[in-house]
Amino acid sequence: MLTQGIHHVAYRCRDVKETIQFYKDALDMDLLLAISEDHVPSTKEPNPYMHIFLDAGRGNVLAFFELPDSPPQGRDENTPAWVQHLAFQVEDVATLERTRAKLLGMGIEVVGPTNHEIFQSIYLHDPNGHRIELAANTVKPGQLEKLRELAPAMIEEWSQTRRTVKHAAWLHEKEFAQVSK
């Protein structure tokens, strides 16, 4: 395999200090480094920026750009807000539950927990409007292998019909059973 992992993921932010403080207080991430230039190194175009890098754990890095001379950030209005998100793994369901309580205590709106069968998640938004998912693995032996085996047939059926493919519907049976109660 060519790639060895994700070096960093970069998003835009409104205010680097606010963003650093949120990720430190809410998710215990530390600032690793900052870079600031008047020109973009790759394209050489003028566009002053502050680029920050946060420690997301296990060598993973989350980065943000503040772009004071650019128009305010928007989002793709043709894509539902729940689609574009960044998911972080937490140690276990107990950690997920403690973090949910902490976030609620900070006045942060939290959706979930949501049972995805192979993991449970909660969802929140950072001060920039980016949707964040925190996920705790709950996978049982054989589940990932079963999903991997089903994937090619699911993709083929989807590509032909563009309709929901039910091969792995068991993943959310418990979650949707709560809706019908």
C-alpha positions, 0 to 999 in steps of 0.5 A: 500500500502506498499510503501509511496513514493520514498525515493531517486533515485540514478545515477552515476556522473563524478564529484560531484562538477560539478553535484551539480553546474548544478542542482543548476544553471539549476534546483534550487536544493540545496545540502542536504547532502553528504556521503563518504566511502571506502566500500559499506555499503550494500555489504561491498566491497571496492569501495570508493565513494562520495554520494550526495543528492539534494533537488528535491522539495516536499520531493523528493531527487535526489542522485548521486555517484562519483566512482573514482576507477571505469571505466567510466560510459556508457549506455545501448547501446541496449536501445534508448537514449530517453527511460531512463530519469528522469522526474521532475514536474514543477508548470505550462506551464508558468514555463516550458516556463521560464525554457526553456528560462533560459536553452537556455540562459545557452547554454543548448540544449533543446528539446521541448516543447512536447505536451503529452495532459495530460502534456507538457514537455521539455528535456535536458541532465545533464553534466553526459549525463542523460536525464532530462524531465521537465513536466507541467501538463495540464490534463483535467477532465476525461482524467486520468480516461479514460486512467486508464480504457483503460490501461488493454485492451491496456496491453492485446493487446500489450502482445499478438501482441507486436504491437502499441496499438492505444486506447490512440493515442489521447494523441499525435494527436496535437504533431504529427499533427505538423510533417505533416505540 
